[in-house]
Amino acid sequence: MRAASTRAASPAPRTGTTGAGVVGAGGTGTGTTGTRTTGAGTSRTGTTRAAPSAETADAARRIERWLLSGGARIEEGAQRGGVAGRLDRDGRPEFVYLEITGYYLTAMAWLASGAASSLDRAAEARAHGGQALDWMTRTLSERGVPPTRLYVSAVPSDWRNAGVFTFDLAMAARGAATFGQVTGDDAWKEPAAGLCASIDGMTSGSAVLRSHDAVARAPLPDRWSTRPGPHHLKAAAALLGIPDGVLGTPLAGVCRRTCAHWEAVLRESWPCRELHPLLYGIEGLLLGASPADDEALEVVEALYTRLMALQAADGTLTETTGGGIVRSDVLAQALRIGRVLRGRGHLPGDHWAGRLEGLARALLGFVRADGGVRFSHDQESVNTWCAMFAHQALTADQEGLSGVASELLV
């Protein structure tokens, strides 16, 4: 049925000489002329989708501009083309991040596939994605898998660099494959194959995906990212979207077992307290569910409904099931899952419309005037993956995008 037993659908190329799949100026709709129809849309079950508010549309355009030209991309030097995880308070990249470069490739595929606000920005996305793919290919060829966080200047002690994480490699491989499949550039195959081979080596002898390989003697702290968990459902589903020949048969089997295992766990209880990996798990189910697979989408809807019971009256979600800070990445993850589900005929009615609007209002409070997105309200730095998540969350219900939303979910 779901990602546990079927290969996730690979995104079909949605760009080309006809302009199909590329948004026209002003955020209008996809079609053979490259324009998108404006106004409210209707789902296949009759649920009306309101046109985005002016505030939401403006925020999405600002985030898009920041992603393309806000400084997250390394534009010169040895790391040219790589993407920073975050910028410091002075707007300088702190570290290049393989996982986030993979996310960036998926985000650029999203923009090129219909989410860009203009044809010029869609073309920028293709160019920037090509540079990120070049960085990934060059880096893997020259040094193998880089440190988790490749610091640009000062090199602080960072426990993450004591391990190589399966999830990070999967997101990088998936980003390369997604961008290549959308743009038709076969250069993605070399880095994706190398990353898949690394994951295959890390999972040798294991029934499901392992968390990481240690690369230093220092022990890693006990955190959700250093343990097997529901986030590996997203990693496995993402890898299953990579075509045969690049994803080997043994690793595909591990990924299918990983999906089945963590779906069963999620159905029974929350296997961790942190909402970020729990939402990754739900995203993994969404990645593996085709738009027509109602049975799979009902499972996603049930899990999402259970998680959204934690939503506060002000529309926010805290970082754990027991409280904590409000994080923009968690809000954006929850909003985009909800909007994709609603666009496919689930979460009907005014009640859910209001719940999702509450998430959107809360998320908008993290978006700066320049389009950068803060991780939390107590941080002045801006965060690249939060910006990518937020952009998708604010645009995922646009007419014409819900059909590719889960395949291109960052």
Secondary structure, 3 states (H helix, E strand, C coil): CCCCCCCCCCCCCCCCCCCCCCCECCCECCCCCCCCCCCCEECCCCCEECCCCHHHHHHHHHHHHHHHHCCCECCCCCCCCCEECEECCCCCECEEEHHHHHHHHHHHHHHHHHHCCCHHHHHHHHHHHHHHHHHHHHHHHHHCCCCCEEECCCCCCCHHHHEEEHHHHHHHHHHHHHHHHHHCCHHHHHHHHHHHHHHHHHCCCCCCCCCEEECCCCCCCCCHHHCCCCHHHHHHHHHHCCCECCECHHHHHHHHHHHHHHHHHHHHCCCCCEHHHHHHHHHHHHHCCCCCCHHHHHHHHHHHHHHHCCCCCCCCCEEECCEEEEEHHHHHHHHHHHHHHHHCCCCCHHHHHHHHHHHHHHHHCCECCCCCEECECCCCCEEHHHHHHHHHHHHCCCCCCCCCCCCCCC
